[in-house]
Amino acid sequence: MAEKSSQPPVASGMDPGRLYVWVKGLESKVNALLREITVIKTDVMKKQSQLRSDAKAMDDDLLDLKREQERINQKLDLMVKELKQTASNDDVQTMKKYMELWNPLNFVTQRDLERAVDARLAAQVPSPEEKPNKKNK
């Protein structure tokens, strides 16, 4: 009978030293991959946080724009209401015809009228010396 050795049988080309080096190499590669995954995970979380804050800022900006648009629409509605209350072109043309007809530049003030009346009355009233002469005729 053959004696059993304490070492398991080694497949051809695989000795324990080479196997140990191979496992250590794989272990270092796995550790490097784990570090890269951790870095990627951290970067993704940072980017996700940044994207969330950017999306919130964009939502706030969009809400502000909607509010501003609503304010502008209200102002425009008010302007339209006020414009509807103003005179139309036909109304202005009618007023222009009346103004040309009346010609308010030739109107006189009350003071001017009183002066003109006083002047005319003074011109018509004969002096006391002229009164007897007119009666004699």
Helices and strands as residue ranges (DSSP letters): H 16-85, H 89-102, G 104-106, H 110-124, H 130-136
